Amino acid sequence: MTIVDETTGLPERSVANTRTFPASVGLMKRSMVNIVRLPSAFVPSLVMPIFQTIAFAGTFFAITQIPGFPTDRSINWFLPLGVIMGSGFAGIGIGFATIRDLEGGFYDRLRLTPAPRASLIVGPLLSALVRSFIVTTVVFAVGSLFGARLTHGPSGLIPLYLAGLGIASIGTGWGLGLAYRFRDMRAAAIMQLTFFLLIFLTEAQTPLSVMEGWLEHVARINPFNQVIGLARLGFLDQPMTWNETWTGLLALVVIVALTMVFARRGLDKLSDE
């Protein structure tokens, strides 16, 4: 039997669905306003990747002398890594904000509103995507001033932005899932530690060809290695082919799906208590 909403004459399921997007946009706007009100929660995710890109490119400039290294500019190698790090922390920052809302009681009020549960995840996700777009644009602009160059024209930006947006989505799902389960700042340390481990246990700094021992084996099976490879496609002196692209996209889709399920189950558990 279909229950009809007396106000609109539509089935309740349809009414709920029409409210998901407006509620999500409202939560996204609130998150973006908080950037102005609490810049310390966003500025580090913008400054850190810029500093990291410049520092790594300068410190390890001789890495381009490795035989067969795919670019003659060290900043071309490290700029995509900076974007990945900044986008990841843009997503994890959403987890930090959610913890503050949980500790302050604001999240309880959100859960009492008629907004669908999905909006409590979609809204923060939209905010993380906007933040990732800002981070990627700024890091690329600053990197260009320090010598970074696209080797395949403007089309090389597409995989960079896709990788950044994907990592921001992963960070959001992971951060929200942990926030819902721990509900305090204990989750913050886990968010950061796991993200650092997953990113740096790849060819983030050096190519697989020069790695040795257990690190090489871990990096080869780490799906985040494919994501970093996707981000770098437009900056390397090698053809940008579909074979080089689909593995990174597949890794993003799978990990994003898993982290979103993790977040939703955490929210359901929180709401049922």
C-alpha positions as CSV (number, residue, x, y, z in Angstrom):
1,M,0.0,0.0,0.0
2,T,1.3,3.4,-1.0
3,I,1.1,6.1,1.6
4,V,0.3,9.5,0.1
5,D,1.4,12.8,1.6
6,E,-1.6,14.9,2.4
7,T,0.1,18.2,1.5
8,T,1.5,17.4,-1.9
9,G,-0.6,14.4,-3.0
10,L,2.6,12.5,-3.8
11,P,3.8,9.2,-2.3
12,E,5.8,9.7,0.8
13,R,8.8,8.0,-0.8
14,S,8.8,10.7,-3.6
15,V,8.4,13.5,-1.1
16,A,11.5,12.2,0.8
17,N,13.5,12.0,-2.4
18,T,12.7,15.6,-3.4
19,R,14.0,16.8,0.0
20,T,17.3,15.0,-0.3
21,F,19.0,17.4,-2.7
22,P,17.9,20.7,-1.1
23,A,18.9,19.4,2.3
24,S,22.3,18.3,1.0
25,V,22.9,21.7,-0.6
26,G,22.0,23.4,2.6
27,L,24.5,21.3,4.5
28,M,27.1,22.0,1.9
29,K,26.5,25.7,2.2
30,R,26.9,25.5,5.9
31,S,30.2,23.7,5.5
32,M,31.5,26.3,3.0
33,V,30.5,29.1,5.4
34,N,32.5,27.5,8.1
35,I,35.6,27.9,6.0
36,V,35.2,31.7,6.5
37,R,34.2,31.3,10.1
38,L,36.8,28.7,11.0
39,P,39.6,29.0,8.4
40,S,42.0,27.0,10.6
41,A,39.9,23.9,9.6
42,F,40.6,24.4,5.9
43,V,43.7,26.4,5.4
44,P,46.1,23.6,6.4
45,S,44.6,21.3,3.7
46,L,45.5,24.1,1.2
47,V,48.9,25.2,2.5
48,M,50.2,21.7,3.3
49,P,50.1,20.4,-0.3
50,I,51.7,23.6,-1.7
51,F,54.5,23.4,0.9
52,Q,54.9,19.6,0.3
53,T,55.0,20.0,-3.5
54,I,57.7,22.8,-3.4
55,A,59.7,21.1,-0.6
56,F,59.8,17.7,-2.2
57,A,60.5,19.0,-5.7
58,G,63.4,21.1,-4.4
59,T,64.8,18.5,-2.0
60,F,64.6,15.6,-4.4
61,F,65.3,17.4,-7.6
62,A,68.0,14.9,-8.6
63,I,65.4,12.1,-8.8
64,T,65.0,12.9,-12.5
65,Q,68.5,11.5,-13.0
66,I,67.3,8.0,-12.4
67,P,67.5,6.1,-15.7
68,G,64.1,5.9,-17.3
69,F,62.5,8.4,-15.0
70,P,59.3,9.5,-16.7
71,T,59.8,13.3,-16.5
72,D,62.7,15.7,-16.5
73,R,61.0,18.0,-13.9
74,S,60.8,16.9,-10.3
75,I,57.8,19.1,-9.6
76,N,55.9,17.3,-12.3
77,W,56.3,14.2,-10.2
78,F,55.4,15.7,-6.9
79,L,52.6,18.1,-7.8
80,P,50.0,15.4,-8.3
81,L,51.0,13.9,-4.9
82,G,50.4,17.3,-3.4
83,V,46.9,17.4,-4.9
84,I,46.2,13.9,-3.6
85,M,47.3,14.9,-0.1
86,G,45.3,18.1,-0.1
87,S,42.2,16.5,-1.5
88,G,42.4,13.7,1.0
89,F,42.6,16.1,3.9
90,A,39.7,18.2,2.4
91,G,37.6,15.0,2.8
92,I,39.0,14.0,6.2
93,G,38.4,17.6,7.4
94,I,34.7,16.8,7.0
95,G,35.1,14.1,9.5
96,F,36.7,16.5,11.9
97,A,33.8,18.9,11.5
98,T,31.3,16.1,12.1
99,I,33.1,15.1,15.3
100,R,32.7,18.7,16.5
101,D,29.0,18.7,15.7
102,L,28.6,15.4,17.5
103,E,30.4,16.6,20.6
104,G,28.5,20.0,20.6
105,G,25.1,18.4,20.2
106,F,24.4,20.1,16.8
107,Y,24.3,16.7,15.1
108,D,21.4,15.6,17.3
109,R,19.4,18.5,16.1
110,L,20.2,17.6,12.5
111,R,18.9,14.0,13.1
112,L,15.6,15.4,14.4
113,T,14.9,17.3,11.2
114,P,12.8,15.7,8.4
115,A,15.8,15.7,6.1
116,P,16.6,12.2,4.8
117,R,19.5,10.4,6.3
118,A,21.2,10.3,2.9
119,S,21.6,14.1,2.9
120,L,23.8,13.9,6.0
121,I,26.3,12.1,3.8
122,V,25.6,13.7,0.5
123,G,25.8,17.3,1.9
124,P,29.3,16.9,3.4
125,L,30.4,15.0,0.3
126,L,29.4,17.9,-1.9
127,S,31.4,20.2,0.4
128,A,34.5,18.0,0.2
129,L,34.3,18.0,-3.6
130,V,34.2,21.8,-3.7
131,R,37.1,22.0,-1.4
132,S,39.0,19.5,-3.5
133,F,38.4,21.5,-6.6
134,I,39.8,24.6,-4.8
135,V,42.8,22.7,-3.6
136,T,43.6,21.2,-7.0
137,T,43.3,24.5,-8.8
138,V,45.5,26.4,-6.3
139,V,48.2,23.7,-6.1
140,F,48.3,23.5,-9.9
141,A,48.5,27.3,-10.3
142,V,51.3,27.6,-7.7
143,G,53.1,24.6,-9.1
144,S,53.0,26.1,-12.6
145,L,54.8,29.2,-11.2
146,F,57.6,26.8,-10.0
147,G,58.0,25.1,-13.3
148,A,55.3,22.4,-13.5
149,R,54.2,21.7,-17.1
150,L,51.4,19.6,-18.6
151,T,53.0,17.3,-21.2
152,H,49.7,16.6,-23.0
153,G,48.0,19.9,-23.0
154,P,45.0,21.0,-21.0
155,S,43.5,17.4,-21.3
156,G,46.1,16.4,-18.7
157,L,44.2,18.2,-16.1
158,I,41.2,15.9,-16.4
159,P,42.8,12.9,-14.7
160,L,44.4,15.2,-12.0
161,Y,40.9,16.6,-11.1
162,L,39.3,13.2,-11.2
163,A,41.9,11.8,-8.9
164,G,41.5,14.7,-6.5
165,L,37.7,14.5,-6.4
166,G,37.9,10.8,-6.0
167,I,40.3,11.0,-3.1
168,A,38.2,13.7,-1.4
169,S,35.2,11.4,-1.7
170,I,37.2,8.6,-0.1
171,G,38.4,10.8,2.7
172,T,34.8,12.0,3.3
173,G,33.4,8.4,3.5
174,W,36.2,7.2,5.7
175,G,36.1,10.3,8.0
176,L,32.3,10.2,8.4
177,G,32.3,6.5,9.1
178,L,34.9,6.8,11.9
179,A,33.2,9.9,13.3
180,Y,29.9,8.1,13.6
181,R,31.5,5.2,15.4
182,F,33.9,7.0,17.8
183,R,32.0,10.3,18.2
184,D,35.0,12.0,19.6
185,M,38.5,13.1,18.6
186,R,39.9,9.6,19.0
187,A,38.7,9.1,15.4
188,A,40.8,12.1,14.1
189,A,44.1,10.3,14.8
190,I,42.9,7.2,13.0
191,M,41.7,9.2,10.0
192,Q,45.1,10.9,9.5
193,L,47.3,7.9,10.3
194,T,45.5,5.5,7.9
195,F,45.5,8.1,5.1
196,F,49.2,8.8,5.4
197,L,50.0,5.1,5.5
198,L,47.9,4.3,2.4
199,I,49.4,7.2,0.4
200,F,53.0,6.8,1.2
201,L,53.0,3.0,0.8
202,T,52.9,3.7,-2.9
203,E,55.3,5.2,-5.4
204,A,54.4,8.5,-4.0
205,Q,58.0,9.6,-3.8
206,T,60.0,7.1,-5.9
207,P,59.0,4.9,-8.8
208,L,58.5,1.2,-8.3
209,S,61.6,0.4,-10.4
210,V,63.9,1.6,-7.7
211,M,62.1,0.2,-4.7
212,E,63.4,-2.8,-2.9
213,G,62.1,-5.3,-0.3
214,W,58.6,-5.3,1.3
215,L,57.8,-1.7,0.2
216,E,57.9,-2.7,-3.4
217,H,55.5,-5.6,-2.9
218,V,53.1,-3.5,-0.8
219,A,53.1,-0.6,-3.3
220,R,52.3,-2.9,-6.2
221,I,49.1,-4.2,-4.6
222,N,48.1,-0.9,-2.9
223,P,45.1,0.4,-5.0
224,F,46.1,4.0,-4.1
225,N,49.1,3.5,-6.3
226,Q,46.8,3.3,-9.3
227,V,45.1,6.6,-8.1
228,I,48.4,8.4,-7.9
229,G,49.4,7.1,-11.3
230,L,46.1,8.5,-12.7
231,A,46.8,11.9,-11.2
232,R,50.3,12.0,-12.8
233,L,49.2,11.0,-16.4
234,G,49.1,14.6,-17.6
235,F,52.6,15.4,-16.2
236,L,54.7,12.5,-17.5
237,D,56.6,12.1,-20.8
238,Q,54.7,9.0,-21.9
239,P,51.4,8.5,-23.8
240,M,48.2,9.1,-22.0
241,T,46.3,5.9,-23.0
242,W,43.1,4.2,-21.8
243,N,45.1,1.3,-20.4
244,E,46.9,3.7,-18.1
245,T,43.7,5.4,-17.1
246,W,41.1,2.7,-16.4
247,T,43.0,1.0,-13.5
248,G,43.1,4.3,-11.6
249,L,39.4,5.0,-12.3
250,L,38.4,1.5,-11.2
251,A,40.4,1.8,-8.0
252,L,38.6,5.1,-7.3
253,V,35.1,3.7,-8.0
254,V,35.6,0.6,-5.8
255,I,37.2,2.5,-2.8
256,V,34.7,5.3,-3.0
257,A,31.8,2.8,-2.9
258,L,33.3,0.9,0.0
259,T,33.9,4.1,2.1
260,M,30.4,5.4,1.4
261,V,28.9,2.1,2.6
262,F,31.1,2.3,5.6
263,A,29.8,5.9,6.3
264,R,26.1,4.9,5.8
265,R,26.3,1.9,8.1
266,G,27.9,4.1,10.7
267,L,25.1,6.7,10.4
268,D,22.4,4.0,10.6
269,K,24.0,2.6,13.7
270,L,24.2,6.1,15.2
271,S,20.6,6.8,14.3
272,D,19.3,3.5,15.8
273,E,20.8,4.2,19.2
